[in-house]
Amino acid sequence: MDPSLDDKTATASVPRAKALASVIQRGQATRDTTFLNNIIDAVADPILVKDDQLRFLLVNQALCEFAGIARERFIGRTDADLFSAAQAAVFNEMDRRVLASREPNVNEESHTHADGSVRTIRTTKTCFTDEAGHQVLVGIFTDLTALRATQRELEAANKRLHELAHLDRLTGLPNRMYFEETLVREVATSSRYGQPFAVLFMDLNGFKDVNDTHGHHVGDELIRQVGARLAQAARRSDFVARLGGDEFVVVARHTDESDAARLAHRLAAIVAQPFALSTTQAQVSVSIGVAVHPRDGAHSDELTRHADAAMYRAKRVTGQPVEFHVATPPTP
């Protein structure tokens, strides 16, 4: 929803209030209260007119229905006579500000309806001075309750859509898309401020045996527990994601090679501890490949590729839990 619509609506209310004030002034000159009531009753939005002592002079039917108060109860009374002290104080503060400044005011307020529900209203208030020098305040209200409820629903829906697009369904961790977006931003930040960071690419060892032997539901349970351990063990500034299958990745911010090595070995040790699953106990290990920006790549895809290659070397070549990217020397 375009937020500018609210501003346009609010801006449009001010000339409406001024025009109404002009009509009321002409009507007062003829003291035709019935004429004025008929005019403002034709307006769908709640309208009020007060004198300089903040006593109600006129109200339309829409305001009576909105407030749940009969017209005859309004006339000659103040907000303090009709509403709670807290509610009256809110209304009166704005009224006095308009009367003192003689400038229109648009404000959003909460109002407790007669049925007990809390409504969100936009008030547009302005004033004019009659021929005798008396100030009269005109207020027009717009009920925004439904609009604000719709906006909250849209915000919640957008948040849910973002979660569906960016979070892994099984673990609740960020997914591959979220990781790739984050890595691009981290490369830009690191390049701008000169702060190194590391990408830790992880793949489980032994997961396939658990999955094949005990079933996919146990395999899913293991993946969830691995993700939870990694998220709990990582530092607060680290970004932990599941790429899919039994692959995880950590973006370790503000981290040089020595910091990355300590973090990688700590994560490997935590994953190697036994897992208590619903129908069995399992023990797996993890192979971790590390690439450090900017030494091991200037771009996000380059860092991912080098971290993946280092993980493969740990898994298939050295058998070590952690391996760093090794640059290939140029061909003579």
Secondary structure in CASP SS format (residue, H / E / C, confidence):
PFRMAT SS
TARGET T0000
AUTHOR 0000-0000-0000
METHOD secondary structure of the structure
MODEL  1
M C 1.00
D C 1.00
P C 1.00
S H 1.00
L H 1.00
D H 1.00
D H 1.00
K H 1.00
T H 1.00
A H 1.00
T H 1.00
A H 1.00
S H 1.00
V H 1.00
P H 1.00
R H 1.00
A H 1.00
K H 1.00
A H 1.00
L H 1.00
A H 1.00
S H 1.00
V H 1.00
I H 1.00
Q H 1.00
R H 1.00
G H 1.00
Q H 1.00
A H 1.00
T H 1.00
R C 1.00
D C 1.00
T H 1.00
T H 1.00
F H 1.00
L H 1.00
N H 1.00
N H 1.00
I H 1.00
I H 1.00
D H 1.00
A C 1.00
V C 1.00
A C 1.00
D C 1.00
P C 1.00
I E 1.00
L E 1.00
V E 1.00
K E 1.00
D C 1.00
D C 1.00
Q C 1.00
L C 1.00
R C 1.00
F E 1.00
L E 1.00
L E 1.00
V E 1.00
N C 1.00
Q H 1.00
A H 1.00
L H 1.00
C H 1.00
E H 1.00
F H 1.00
A H 1.00
G C 1.00
I C 1.00
A C 1.00
R H 1.00
E H 1.00
R H 1.00
F H 1.00
I C 1.00
G C 1.00
R C 1.00
T C 1.00
D H 1.00
A H 1.00
D H 1.00
L H 1.00
F C 1.00
S C 1.00
A H 1.00
A H 1.00
Q H 1.00
A H 1.00
A H 1.00
V H 1.00
F H 1.00
N H 1.00
E H 1.00
M H 1.00
D H 1.00
R H 1.00
R H 1.00
V H 1.00
L H 1.00
A H 1.00
S H 1.00
R C 1.00
E C 1.00
P C 1.00
N E 1.00
V E 1.00
N E 1.00
E E 1.00
E E 1.00
S E 1.00
H E 1.00
T E 1.00
H C 1.00
A C 1.00
D C 1.00
G C 1.00
S C 1.00
V E 1.00
R E 1.00
T E 1.00
I E 1.00
R E 1.00
T E 1.00
T E 1.00
K E 1.00
T E 1.00
C E 1.00
F E 1.00
T E 1.00
D C 1.00
E C 1.00
A C 1.00
G C 1.00
H C 1.00
Q E 1.00
V E 1.00
L E 1.00
V E 1.00
G E 1.00
I E 1.00
F E 1.00
T E 1.00
D E 1.00
L C 1.00
T H 1.00
A H 1.00
L H 1.00
R H 1.00
A H 1.00
T H 1.00
Q H 1.00
R H 1.00
E H 1.00
L H 1.00
E H 1.00
A H 1.00
A H 1.00
N H 1.00
K H 1.00
R H 1.00
L H 1.00
H H 1.00
E H 1.00
L H 1.00
A H 1.00
H H 1.00
L E 1.00
D C 1.00
R C 1.00
L C 1.00
T C 1.00
G C 1.00
L C 1.00
P E 1.00
N C 1.00
R H 1.00
M H 1.00
Y H 1.00
F H 1.00
E H 1.00
E H 1.00
T H 1.00
L H 1.00
V H 1.00
R H 1.00
E H 1.00
V H 1.00
A H 1.00
T H 1.00
S H 1.00
S H 1.00
R H 1.00
Y H 1.00
G C 1.00
Q C 1.00
P C 1.00
F E 1.00
A E 1.00
V E 1.00
L E 1.00
F E 1.00
M E 1.00
D E 1.00
L E 1.00
N E 1.00
G C 1.00
F H 1.00
K H 1.00
D H 1.00
V H 1.00
N H 1.00
D H 1.00
T H 1.00
H H 1.00
G C 1.00
H H 1.00
H H 1.00
V H 1.00
G H 1.00
D H 1.00
E H 1.00
L H 1.00
I H 1.00
R H 1.00
Q H 1.00
V H 1.00
G H 1.00
A H 1.00
R H 1.00
L H 1.00
A H 1.00
Q H 1.00
A H 1.00
A C 1.00
R C 1.00
R C 1.00
S C 1.00
D C 1.00
F E 1.00
V E 1.00
A E 1.00
R E 1.00
L E 1.00
G E 1.00
G C 1.00
D C 1.00
E E 1.00
F E 1.00
V E 1.00
V E 1.00
V E 1.00
A E 1.00
R C 1.00
H C 1.00
T C 1.00
D C 1.00
E H 1.00
S H 1.00
D H 1.00
A H 1.00
A H 1.00
R H 1.00
L H 1.00
A H 1.00
H H 1.00
R H 1.00
L H 1.00
A H 1.00
A H 1.00
I H 1.00
V H 1.00
A C 1.00
Q C 1.00
P C 1.00
F E 1.00
A E 1.00
L C 1.00
S C 1.00
T C 1.00
T C 1.00
Q E 1.00
A E 1.00
Q C 1.00
V C 1.00
S E 1.00
V E 1.00
S E 1.00
I E 1.00
G E 1.00
V E 1.00
A E 1.00
V E 1.00
H E 1.00
P C 1.00
R C 1.00
D C 1.00
G C 1.00
A C 1.00
H C 1.00
S H 1.00
D H 1.00
E H 1.00
L H 1.00
T H 1.00
R H 1.00
H H 1.00
A H 1.00
D H 1.00
A H 1.00
A H 1.00
M H 1.00
Y H 1.00
R H 1.00
A H 1.00
K H 1.00
R H 1.00
V H 1.00
T H 1.00
G C 1.00
Q C 1.00
P C 1.00
V E 1.00
E E 1.00
F E 1.00
H C 1.00
V C 1.00
A C 1.00
T C 1.00
P C 1.00
P C 1.00
T C 1.00
P C 1.00
END
